[in-house]
Amino acid sequence: MTSITSVPLLDLTRNDPEVLDRMREAFDRVLVSGRYIMGPEIDGLEAECAEFLGIEHAIGVSSGTDALILALMSLGIGAGDEVICPTYTFFATAGSIWRVGAKPVFVDCDPITYNLDPAEIEAKITPATKALMPVHLFGQCADMTPVLEVASKHGVRIIEDAAQAISARYDTTSGPVSAGGMGDFGCFSFFPSKNLGCLGDGGLVTTNDAELAEHARIMRVHGGKPKYYHHFVGGNFRLDPLQAALLRIKLPLLPAATEGRRRNAARYVERLQAAGVVSADPAEVGSGQIGLPQAVRDHIFNQFTLRSPERDALREWLGERGIGTEIYYPVPMHLQACFAELGHREGDFPRSEQAARETLALPIFPELAPEEIDYVADGVIAFCRSRGTGS
Protein backbone atom coordinates (compact mmCIF):
# COMPACT_ATOMS: atom_id res chain seq x y z
CA MET A 1 0.00 0.00 0.00
CA THR A 2 1.53 3.30 -1.07
CA SER A 3 1.99 6.07 1.46
CA ILE A 4 2.01 8.71 -1.27
CA THR A 5 -0.85 11.18 -1.02
CA SER A 6 0.24 13.84 -3.51
CA VAL A 7 2.52 14.38 -6.51
CA PRO A 8 3.47 17.88 -7.70
CA LEU A 9 3.45 18.81 -11.37
CA LEU A 10 7.04 20.03 -10.87
CA ASP A 11 9.38 20.24 -7.90
CA LEU A 12 12.50 22.30 -8.54
CA THR A 13 13.83 21.71 -5.01
CA ARG A 14 14.75 18.05 -5.62
CA ASN A 15 18.39 18.75 -6.34
CA ASP A 16 21.42 16.52 -5.88
CA PRO A 17 23.35 18.03 -2.93
CA GLU A 18 26.61 17.71 -4.89
CA VAL A 19 25.11 19.67 -7.79
CA LEU A 20 23.88 22.33 -5.36
CA ASP A 21 27.39 22.67 -3.96
CA ARG A 22 28.79 23.14 -7.46
CA MET A 23 26.15 25.76 -8.21
CA ARG A 24 27.07 27.63 -5.03
CA GLU A 25 30.70 27.56 -6.14
CA ALA A 26 29.63 28.97 -9.52
CA PHE A 27 27.69 31.73 -7.76
CA ASP A 28 30.73 32.60 -5.67
CA ARG A 29 32.91 32.60 -8.79
CA VAL A 30 30.68 35.19 -10.45
CA LEU A 31 30.29 37.17 -7.23
CA VAL A 32 34.03 37.72 -6.78
CA SER A 33 34.73 38.17 -10.50
CA GLY A 34 33.09 41.59 -10.77
CA ARG A 35 31.89 40.62 -14.27
CA TYR A 36 28.12 40.93 -13.97
CA ILE A 37 27.35 41.78 -17.62
CA MET A 38 28.64 39.57 -20.47
CA GLY A 39 32.16 38.20 -19.98
CA PRO A 40 33.73 34.73 -19.69
CA GLU A 41 30.72 32.90 -18.25
CA ILE A 42 28.62 33.91 -21.25
CA ASP A 43 31.43 32.98 -23.65
CA GLY A 44 31.88 29.63 -21.93
CA LEU A 45 28.19 28.72 -21.97
CA GLU A 46 27.81 29.70 -25.62
CA ALA A 47 30.77 27.55 -26.68
CA GLU A 48 29.55 24.59 -24.61
CA CYS A 49 25.98 24.84 -25.93
CA ALA A 50 27.19 25.06 -29.53
CA GLU A 51 29.30 21.93 -29.05
CA PHE A 52 26.55 20.07 -27.21
CA LEU A 53 23.94 20.83 -29.88
CA GLY A 54 26.27 20.43 -32.86
CA ILE A 55 25.39 23.93 -34.11
CA GLU A 56 28.04 26.42 -35.17
CA HIS A 57 26.95 29.45 -33.15
CA ALA A 58 25.08 29.90 -29.86
CA ILE A 59 24.16 33.31 -28.43
CA GLY A 60 22.97 33.65 -24.84
CA VAL A 61 19.98 35.95 -24.39
CA SER A 62 17.65 37.17 -21.66
CA SER A 63 14.70 34.79 -22.25
CA GLY A 64 13.16 32.43 -24.76
CA THR A 65 10.77 35.18 -25.81
CA ASP A 66 13.65 37.56 -26.40
CA ALA A 67 15.38 34.83 -28.42
CA LEU A 68 12.44 34.85 -30.83
CA ILE A 69 12.32 38.65 -30.96
CA LEU A 70 16.07 38.86 -31.56
CA ALA A 71 15.86 36.30 -34.38
CA LEU A 72 13.03 38.21 -36.05
CA MET A 73 14.84 41.55 -35.69
CA SER A 74 18.10 40.08 -36.97
CA LEU A 75 16.30 38.94 -40.12
CA GLY A 76 14.83 42.42 -40.62
CA ILE A 77 11.25 41.26 -40.11
CA GLY A 78 8.81 44.00 -39.12
CA ALA A 79 5.81 46.06 -40.18
CA GLY A 80 4.04 44.76 -43.28
CA ASP A 81 5.64 41.32 -43.05
CA GLU A 82 3.93 38.01 -42.32
CA VAL A 83 5.26 35.04 -40.37
CA ILE A 84 3.50 31.67 -40.49
CA CYS A 85 3.27 29.84 -37.17
CA PRO A 86 1.03 27.35 -35.37
CA THR A 87 -2.01 28.56 -33.48
CA TYR A 88 -1.61 25.80 -30.87
CA THR A 89 1.47 26.99 -29.01
CA PHE A 90 2.68 29.10 -26.09
CA PHE A 91 1.89 32.80 -26.46
CA ALA A 92 5.49 33.91 -27.07
CA THR A 93 5.47 32.36 -30.55
CA ALA A 94 2.78 34.66 -31.92
CA GLY A 95 3.47 37.44 -29.42
CA SER A 96 7.05 37.88 -30.61
CA ILE A 97 5.87 38.25 -34.21
CA TRP A 98 3.34 40.88 -33.15
CA ARG A 99 5.94 42.67 -31.02
CA VAL A 100 8.16 43.41 -34.04
CA GLY A 101 5.18 44.76 -35.98
CA ALA A 102 4.66 41.73 -38.22
CA LYS A 103 1.50 39.67 -38.66
CA PRO A 104 1.23 36.10 -37.35
CA VAL A 105 -0.46 33.85 -39.89
CA PHE A 106 -1.75 30.72 -38.22
CA VAL A 107 -1.88 27.08 -39.29
CA ASP A 108 -3.61 24.17 -37.58
CA CYS A 109 -1.85 21.41 -35.68
CA ASP A 110 -1.21 17.79 -36.50
CA PRO A 111 -3.61 15.82 -34.25
CA ILE A 112 -1.00 13.23 -33.26
CA THR A 113 2.06 15.28 -32.21
CA TYR A 114 0.30 18.66 -31.78
CA ASN A 115 3.05 20.29 -33.87
CA LEU A 116 2.05 22.40 -36.84
CA ASP A 117 0.65 20.58 -39.88
CA PRO A 118 3.18 21.15 -42.71
CA ALA A 119 0.49 20.45 -45.32
CA GLU A 120 -1.23 23.71 -44.37
CA ILE A 121 1.76 26.01 -44.82
CA GLU A 122 1.98 26.55 -48.57
CA ALA A 123 -1.61 27.77 -48.91
CA LYS A 124 -0.84 30.52 -46.37
CA ILE A 125 2.21 31.92 -48.18
CA THR A 126 1.76 35.36 -49.74
CA PRO A 127 4.18 37.96 -51.14
CA ALA A 128 4.35 39.38 -47.60
CA THR A 129 5.52 36.09 -46.06
CA LYS A 130 9.06 36.49 -44.75
CA ALA A 131 9.47 33.51 -42.42
CA LEU A 132 8.04 30.28 -41.08
CA MET A 133 8.16 29.71 -37.31
CA PRO A 134 7.62 26.01 -36.58
CA VAL A 135 7.39 25.09 -32.89
CA HIS A 136 8.92 21.88 -31.53
CA LEU A 137 6.10 21.44 -29.05
CA PHE A 138 6.28 19.46 -25.79
CA GLY A 139 9.80 18.18 -26.57
CA GLN A 140 9.39 16.67 -30.05
CA CYS A 141 10.52 18.24 -33.33
CA ALA A 142 7.96 19.35 -35.86
CA ASP A 143 8.10 17.50 -39.17
CA MET A 144 10.84 19.67 -40.63
CA THR A 145 11.53 18.06 -44.01
CA PRO A 146 8.37 19.47 -45.68
CA VAL A 147 8.79 22.75 -43.78
CA LEU A 148 12.32 23.14 -45.15
CA GLU A 149 11.13 22.23 -48.66
CA VAL A 150 8.37 24.85 -48.66
CA ALA A 151 10.71 27.51 -47.27
CA SER A 152 13.32 26.78 -49.94
CA LYS A 153 10.72 26.78 -52.72
CA HIS A 154 9.37 30.21 -51.73
CA GLY A 155 12.61 31.79 -50.49
CA VAL A 156 11.43 32.43 -46.93
CA ARG A 157 13.37 32.15 -43.69
CA ILE A 158 12.87 29.63 -40.89
CA ILE A 159 12.99 30.44 -37.18
CA GLU A 160 12.66 27.31 -35.05
CA ASP A 161 10.86 27.86 -31.76
CA ALA A 162 12.72 25.14 -29.84
CA ALA A 163 11.96 26.50 -26.38
CA GLN A 164 10.69 23.08 -25.21
CA ALA A 165 13.02 20.88 -27.22
CA ILE A 166 16.66 21.34 -26.25
CA SER A 167 18.57 18.18 -27.30
CA ALA A 168 15.64 16.72 -29.28
CA ARG A 169 16.83 15.51 -32.67
CA TYR A 170 15.32 15.16 -36.13
CA ASP A 171 16.39 12.58 -38.70
CA THR A 172 17.49 14.09 -42.01
CA THR A 173 19.04 12.50 -45.08
CA SER A 174 22.47 13.48 -43.76
CA GLY A 175 21.81 12.18 -40.24
CA PRO A 176 20.18 13.38 -37.01
CA VAL A 177 20.18 17.15 -36.45
CA SER A 178 19.41 18.93 -33.19
CA ALA A 179 16.35 21.08 -32.82
CA GLY A 180 17.50 24.62 -33.52
CA GLY A 181 20.00 23.52 -36.14
CA MET A 182 17.82 23.24 -39.22
CA GLY A 183 16.51 26.76 -39.82
CA ASP A 184 18.15 30.15 -40.12
CA PHE A 185 17.78 30.55 -36.35
CA GLY A 186 16.86 28.30 -33.46
CA CYS A 187 15.43 29.76 -30.25
CA PHE A 188 15.56 28.12 -26.82
CA SER A 189 14.27 28.95 -23.36
CA PHE A 190 16.04 28.34 -20.06
CA PHE A 191 12.90 29.01 -18.02
CA PRO A 192 13.16 26.98 -14.78
CA SER A 193 10.58 24.38 -15.85
CA LYS A 194 12.43 23.49 -19.05
CA ASN A 195 14.59 20.36 -19.38
CA LEU A 196 17.57 22.69 -19.03
CA GLY A 197 16.45 25.53 -16.80
CA CYS A 198 18.20 28.32 -14.96
CA LEU A 199 17.19 30.09 -11.75
CA GLY A 200 15.18 32.76 -13.51
CA ASP A 201 14.76 33.81 -17.13
CA GLY A 202 17.25 32.97 -19.85
CA GLY A 203 17.41 31.89 -23.45
CA LEU A 204 19.60 30.99 -26.40
CA VAL A 205 19.71 31.74 -30.12
CA THR A 206 21.49 29.31 -32.44
CA THR A 207 22.51 29.44 -36.09
CA ASN A 208 24.92 27.82 -38.52
CA ASP A 209 25.32 31.10 -40.42
CA ALA A 210 28.31 33.15 -39.24
CA GLU A 211 26.95 36.40 -40.71
CA LEU A 212 23.58 35.98 -39.02
CA ALA A 213 25.31 35.10 -35.74
CA GLU A 214 27.40 38.26 -35.83
CA HIS A 215 24.38 40.39 -36.62
CA ALA A 216 22.41 38.81 -33.75
CA ARG A 217 25.27 39.44 -31.33
CA ILE A 218 25.26 43.11 -32.32
CA MET A 219 21.48 43.37 -32.07
CA ARG A 220 21.67 41.78 -28.60
CA VAL A 221 23.50 44.86 -27.26
CA HIS A 222 21.31 47.64 -28.65
CA GLY A 223 22.73 47.23 -32.15
CA GLY A 224 26.02 48.83 -31.15
CA LYS A 225 29.49 47.83 -32.39
CA PRO A 226 31.81 49.11 -31.16
CA LYS A 227 30.15 50.25 -27.94
CA TYR A 228 28.19 53.52 -28.34
CA TYR A 229 28.30 53.32 -32.17
CA HIS A 230 24.95 52.13 -33.54
CA HIS A 231 24.24 51.18 -37.14
CA PHE A 232 21.08 49.32 -36.06
CA VAL A 233 18.44 49.66 -33.38
CA GLY A 234 18.65 46.47 -31.37
CA GLY A 235 17.64 45.66 -27.83
CA ASN A 236 18.97 44.74 -24.42
CA PHE A 237 18.79 40.97 -24.78
CA ARG A 238 21.79 39.95 -22.68
CA LEU A 239 21.88 36.79 -20.56
CA ASP A 240 23.12 37.33 -16.99
CA PRO A 241 26.56 35.83 -16.29
CA LEU A 242 25.21 34.32 -13.06
CA GLN A 243 22.56 32.37 -14.97
CA ALA A 244 25.18 31.33 -17.51
CA ALA A 245 27.45 30.02 -14.76
CA LEU A 246 24.63 27.96 -13.24
CA LEU A 247 23.61 26.61 -16.65
CA ARG A 248 27.20 25.51 -17.27
CA ILE A 249 26.87 23.24 -14.23
CA LYS A 250 23.56 21.79 -15.42
CA LEU A 251 24.30 21.35 -19.15
CA PRO A 252 26.43 18.17 -18.78
CA LEU A 253 23.65 16.67 -16.66
CA LEU A 254 21.00 17.19 -19.35
CA PRO A 255 21.33 13.78 -21.08
CA ALA A 256 20.74 11.93 -17.80
CA ALA A 257 17.80 14.20 -16.95
CA THR A 258 16.29 13.56 -20.38
CA GLU A 259 16.62 9.82 -19.91
CA GLY A 260 14.83 10.21 -16.57
CA ARG A 261 11.92 11.90 -18.32
CA ARG A 262 11.82 9.18 -20.97
CA ARG A 263 11.90 6.50 -18.29
CA ASN A 264 8.97 8.12 -16.50
CA ALA A 265 7.05 8.43 -19.78
CA ALA A 266 7.63 4.74 -20.53
CA ARG A 267 6.30 3.77 -17.09
CA TYR A 268 3.15 5.84 -17.64
CA VAL A 269 2.61 4.20 -21.02
CA GLU A 270 3.14 0.71 -19.65
CA ARG A 271 0.76 1.20 -16.71
CA LEU A 272 -1.99 2.91 -18.69
CA GLN A 273 -1.90 0.49 -21.61
CA ALA A 274 -1.98 -2.50 -19.29
CA ALA A 275 -5.11 -1.09 -17.63
CA GLY A 276 -6.98 -0.99 -20.94
CA VAL A 277 -7.85 2.71 -20.75
CA VAL A 278 -5.89 3.89 -23.80
CA SER A 279 -7.67 4.72 -27.05
CA ALA A 280 -6.39 2.93 -30.14
CA ASP A 281 -6.55 6.26 -31.98
CA PRO A 282 -4.74 9.00 -30.00
CA ALA A 283 -6.50 11.69 -32.04
CA GLU A 284 -10.03 10.43 -31.40
CA VAL A 285 -10.59 9.48 -27.79
CA GLY A 286 -13.90 8.25 -26.39
CA SER A 287 -15.50 8.78 -23.00
CA GLY A 288 -13.58 7.10 -20.20
CA GLN A 289 -10.48 6.75 -22.39
CA ILE A 290 -7.25 8.67 -22.69
CA GLY A 291 -4.96 9.26 -25.64
CA LEU A 292 -1.25 8.91 -24.98
CA PRO A 293 1.45 11.26 -26.32
CA GLN A 294 3.00 9.82 -29.46
CA ALA A 295 6.79 9.81 -29.85
CA VAL A 296 6.70 9.90 -33.64
CA ARG A 297 10.18 11.40 -33.56
CA ASP A 298 12.90 11.73 -30.92
CA HIS A 299 11.07 13.02 -27.82
CA ILE A 300 12.57 14.62 -24.71
CA PHE A 301 9.23 14.97 -22.86
CA ASN A 302 9.30 18.54 -21.66
CA GLN A 303 5.64 17.68 -21.13
CA PHE A 304 3.75 14.37 -20.94
CA THR A 305 0.43 15.35 -22.46
CA LEU A 306 -2.64 13.13 -22.32
CA ARG A 307 -5.83 13.63 -24.31
CA SER A 308 -9.32 13.19 -22.83
CA PRO A 309 -12.72 14.50 -23.98
CA GLU A 310 -13.44 14.80 -20.23
CA ARG A 311 -10.23 16.71 -19.56
CA ASP A 312 -11.63 19.16 -17.01
CA ALA A 313 -13.31 16.39 -15.01
CA LEU A 314 -10.10 14.34 -15.13
CA ARG A 315 -8.10 17.30 -13.91
CA GLU A 316 -10.49 17.87 -11.02
CA TRP A 317 -10.38 14.15 -10.15
CA LEU A 318 -6.57 14.15 -10.06
CA GLY A 319 -6.47 17.42 -8.13
CA GLU A 320 -8.66 15.90 -5.42
CA ARG A 321 -5.96 13.25 -5.06
CA GLY A 322 -3.17 15.80 -4.73
CA ILE A 323 -1.85 15.31 -8.26
CA GLY A 324 -0.56 18.39 -10.02
CA THR A 325 -1.50 18.89 -13.68
CA GLU A 326 -1.45 21.72 -16.20
CA ILE A 327 -3.30 22.61 -19.38
CA TYR A 328 -0.97 23.42 -22.26
CA TYR A 329 -2.75 25.40 -23.78
CA PRO A 330 -6.40 26.29 -23.04
CA VAL A 331 -6.81 28.98 -25.73
CA PRO A 332 -5.23 28.76 -29.21
CA MET A 333 -3.60 31.92 -30.53
CA HIS A 334 -6.32 32.67 -33.09
CA LEU A 335 -8.89 32.97 -30.27
CA GLN A 336 -6.79 35.18 -27.99
CA ALA A 337 -8.44 38.56 -27.38
CA CYS A 338 -5.29 40.49 -28.31
CA PHE A 339 -5.37 39.04 -31.84
CA ALA A 340 -9.08 39.74 -32.42
CA GLU A 341 -8.32 42.18 -35.21
CA LEU A 342 -6.99 39.29 -37.31
CA GLY A 343 -10.63 38.29 -37.71
CA HIS A 344 -10.52 34.63 -36.70
CA ARG A 345 -13.50 32.78 -35.26
CA GLU A 346 -14.08 29.56 -33.39
CA GLY A 347 -13.98 26.70 -35.88
CA ASP A 348 -11.22 28.18 -38.05
CA PHE A 349 -8.63 25.70 -36.73
CA PRO A 350 -10.64 22.75 -35.42
CA ARG A 351 -7.78 20.39 -34.53
CA SER A 352 -6.07 23.04 -32.41
CA GLU A 353 -9.35 23.92 -30.73
CA GLN A 354 -9.95 20.26 -29.94
CA ALA A 355 -6.45 19.93 -28.50
CA ALA A 356 -7.05 23.01 -26.34
CA ARG A 357 -10.21 21.37 -24.95
CA GLU A 358 -8.75 17.91 -24.39
CA THR A 359 -5.05 17.97 -23.49
CA LEU A 360 -3.68 17.65 -19.96
CA ALA A 361 -0.05 17.43 -18.82
CA LEU A 362 0.96 15.04 -16.02
CA PRO A 363 4.06 15.27 -13.80
CA ILE A 364 7.12 14.08 -15.76
CA PHE A 365 10.18 15.72 -14.17
CA PRO A 366 13.16 13.34 -13.87
CA GLU A 367 13.37 13.26 -10.06
CA LEU A 368 9.96 11.58 -9.72
CA ALA A 369 10.06 8.24 -7.94
CA PRO A 370 8.53 5.18 -9.66
CA GLU A 371 5.95 5.05 -6.86
CA GLU A 372 4.88 8.60 -7.70
CA ILE A 373 4.42 7.72 -11.37
CA ASP A 374 2.31 4.75 -10.27
CA TYR A 375 0.21 6.95 -7.98
CA VAL A 376 -0.55 9.33 -10.85
CA ALA A 377 -1.25 6.46 -13.26
CA ASP A 378 -3.57 4.86 -10.68
CA GLY A 379 -5.45 8.15 -10.46
CA VAL A 380 -5.95 8.27 -14.24
CA ILE A 381 -6.97 4.61 -14.33
CA ALA A 382 -9.46 5.08 -11.50
CA PHE A 383 -11.04 8.01 -13.34
CA CYS A 384 -11.44 5.99 -16.53
CA ARG A 385 -12.92 3.04 -14.62
CA SER A 386 -15.37 5.39 -12.94
CA ARG A 387 -16.59 6.06 -16.49
CA GLY A 388 -16.90 2.32 -17.21
CA THR A 389 -13.62 1.85 -19.10
CA GLY A 390 -10.63 -0.35 -18.33
CA SER A 391 -10.00 -3.78 -16.92
N, C-alpha and C positions, 0 to 999 in steps of 0.2 A: 504494500500500500504506500503510495507516494505521500511525502509530507509537503510537497510543493502546493502552494495555494495561490501563487501569482507568478506571472512571467512578464517582464517589461518588453515593450517594443524594442528598446535600445537602452543599454546601460554602459555609458562611457567611463564608468569608474572601475570596471573590471580590468585593471591593468596589471601586467607582470611587474612585481616590485623591482626587478633588475632593470626593466625598461624605464620605469619611473625614475630610478636613480640616474640613468643615462640622460634622460630628458632634463633632470635638474642640473646635471653637469653642463648640458648644452645651454640652458638658461644662464648659468653662471658665466659661461664663456662669452655669450653675447653681452651680458651685463658689464663685464670688466673690459670688453673690447672698445667701448665707446662708439662702435659703428652701428647705429640704430636705423639708418636708411641706406639701402643697397649694400654693397660691400661683399666680402668673401663668402658669407653664408648663402647669399643669393646666388653667387657664381657657382658655388659648390652644388647647391640643390639643382640648379639648371643643368649642369653637366651630368649629374647622376641620374636625373629624370630622362634626359635625352638618351643616355646609354641604356637605361632600363627599358625604355619604350622602343628603342631602335629607330628613333626619329632624329634628324640632324640637329634641330634647334628647339630648345625649350626656354620659355620666357616666363618667369614668375610674376604673377599679378595679384591684385588685391582681392579678387573673388572670382567665382565662376561666371557670374553675370558680367563683371568687368572684362573677363576674357572674351566673351562674345562681343561686347561693345568694341573692345580694342581691335578684334579681328575685322569687324565691319568697317570701322574707321580706317584701318590700315589698307583696306581694299577700296577706299574712296566711296563707300556706299552711303547714300544719304537721301535728301529730299527728291522725290520723283522716281526713286528706284523701288523695285519690288524684290522681295526675298521669299522663296517658297519654303514652308516649314510645316511640320505636323500641327494639327489642332489639339491632339491629345499629348500633352507634354507639361512640364513645369513652366510657370509664367515667364521666367527669364528668357526662354527661347524667343517668344513673340515680343516680349517687352523690350528686349535689346534692339530688335529691328525697329520698333516704334521710336525708341529713344534717339536713334540717329536720324530720324525723320523719314525713314523708308516705310514701305507698306508690307506687312506680313500677308502672304497669300497662302491659305491653308489647304492641306490635303488630309484625307481620312487615314485611319490607321489600318494596318493588317490585323485581322481579328485573332491571330494566333500569338504573335510576338508583341503586339501593341506598338511596334515601330511603324513609321510611315509606310504607306503602300506605294512602292515605286511606280506602279502602273498608272497612278493618278497624276504624276508630275508633269509629263509632257503637255497634257491638255491645258495646264495652268501657265505655261511659259508664254510671255508676251515680249514685245520689244523693250519693255521696262525691266524685265527680269535680269538681275545682276548676280544673284547667287542662289544656291540651294543650301538649306540648313537642316540636314538630317540629324535626328536625335537618336543616340544609342541608349534606348530607354531601359531602365531597371537593371542594367548590367550586361546587355546583349547587343551586339552591333546590328544596326539596320542592314538591310540587304543592299550592299554598296555597289555591287557590279552594275546593275541597271542604273543606279543613281549616277555613277561615274560616266556611263555611256551617254546618258541624256545630257549631262553637263558638257561633255566633250563635243557632242553633236551641235549644241546651241551656243557654245563658247561662253558659258557662265561659270562662276566660281563655286567652290564648295567650302563651307564652314561646318565642320563636324562638331555638334554639341555632344561631347563625350563626358559630360559632368558626372554621369553615373557609371562610367565604363572604363576606368583606368585599369589597364592590363588586359582587358578583353581583346580578343584577336579575331580577325576575319580572314578566311581562306581566299587567296587570289591565285591566279595562274602562276605567279612567281613565288608563291609560298604565303604563309600566314603573316599578316600585317597588323600592328597594334591599332586599336581605335585611336583616332587623332593623327594617324600617319597616312591617310589616303587622300584627303582633300587639300585645299590650299592652306587651311588652318585647322587645327584641332583645339578644342577648348575644354578644360577640365576644372572641376571644383574640388577644393580641399575643405569644404564645409565639414564640421565634426562628424556628421552621420555617414559620410562617404566611406568607401572601403579604405581609402587613404585620406584621413582627416587631420586637420591641425586643431589648435585650441582657440579657434575663432574663424574669421573669414580668410580665404586664400584661394588662389587659382593658378592656372598654368595655360599658356598658349604654346602650341607646337606647330612646326612647319618644316618641310624639307627644302624650302626655297630660301637661300641665303639673303636675297634681296628683300623678300617679304619680312624675314626675321629682323633684319637691320631696321627696316621701316617701323615695325612694331615696337622695337626697343626704343626708338626715338619717340614714337607716339605715347609710349608708357610714361614718359617724363615731360609731359606738356608739349611734346613736339620740338623740344630744344636740343640741338647739338651744334657746337659745344654749348655748355650751360649758358643760359640767358640769350642765346641766339636761336630764333624760332622761324623756321621755314614752313612749319605746319602748326595747326592748333590741335594739340593732343589732349591728354588728360593726366590726372594723377592716379595711375593704376599700379603703383608699386606694391610688391609683397613685402611685409615686415621681415627683417632679418631674424627676429626671434621665432616667428612661425617657420621660416625656412630651416632654422637650426633644428627645431623639433621634428619637422618633416624628414630631415636627413636621418634621424634616428629611426623613424617608422618605415621609411621606404624599403629597406632590406627585409622587413618583416611582412611586407604585403603579400608575397606568394603564399606564405603559410596561413595568413589570415583569409585569403581567398579560398584556399583549400578547406578551411574551417567552414566557410559559408556553403561551399559545395557539399560538404559532408552533411551539414544540417539540412540542406535542401533534399539530398538523397534520402535522409531518414524520414522527412515529411512524406515524400513520394511513396516510399515503401509502406509506411503506416496507413496512409490514406487509401492507397490502391488495395491493400490487403483487406480493408474494411468494406470495400465495395461501394464507396460513396463517390467515386470519381466518374464523371461523364466521359463517354468514349470520344465525344467531340468537344474539345476544349473551348470552341467558339460558340457552341449552342448547349447550354447547361439547363437541365430541368429542375423542377422543384425538389428540394432535398438532396441535390447533388452539388458538387463543386467541380470547377475546371482547374486543372493544375497549370502552372507556368510551363511553357515549352522551351527547352533549350535546343532550338533549331540550329543555333550556332554557339560558339564558345561563350559561356555565360558565367559571370562573376557574382551574380546574385546580390547586387546592391539592395534589391528588394526581392522578396518571395511573394508573388502576387497571385492570389486565388481569384476565381470568378464564381459568383453565385447570384442568381436572380433574386435571392432574398438577402442580399448583402447587408442591408441595414439591420435586419433581424439577427443575422449571424454575428455582426459586430456587437450588438447589444448582449447577445448570449455569451460571447467570449468575455466581454467587459465585466459581466456579472461574476465571472470566474477569475477575475484579476488578470486577464490576458490582454496585453497591449496590442493594438492594431492601428493602422492608419489607412486613409483613403487617398491613393495617388491615381487620379486626381478627380475631384468631384464635379468640376465644371470645365469643359473643353474651352480652348481659347476663343473659338468663334462665338461662344455664348457669354463671354466675360463682358460686363457692363462697359468697361473702358474701350472696348473695340466695337461698340454698337454702331458707330458710323460706317463700319465696313458693310453693314446691311445684311448680316447673316441671320438665319432663323433656325429654330429647333427643327431638326430633320435634314439639315443640309449635309451633315456628316454622321450618318446613322451608326456606323461601327464605333466611332469615337464616343458618341453619346451613350451607346450601350455599355462600353467599357467604363465610362464615368459612373454609370448606375450600378455596375456589378463587381468591380474589382475591389479587393481588400488585401492589404499587405500584412503578413504575419511576422513575428520576431525571427530574425535570421542571423544576427550578429555572431561572429565566430566564437565568442566566449560562452555561448549557451551550453549548458550541460545536456547530455542525451535525455535525461529525465525531464528537463524543461521542454524539449522538443516533443516528447511523448505526451506531456501534460497539455500542450497546445493542440496536438493532433487529436487527443482524446476529446477535447472540447469541440473541435470541428466535427468529429465523428458522432458525438452525442447529439449535436444540433441536427445533423442529417438524419439520424435515426428517429429523432423526435418528429421529423417530417415523413417518416415511413420508409426511409431509404437506408440501405446498408445491411450487413450481415452480422 
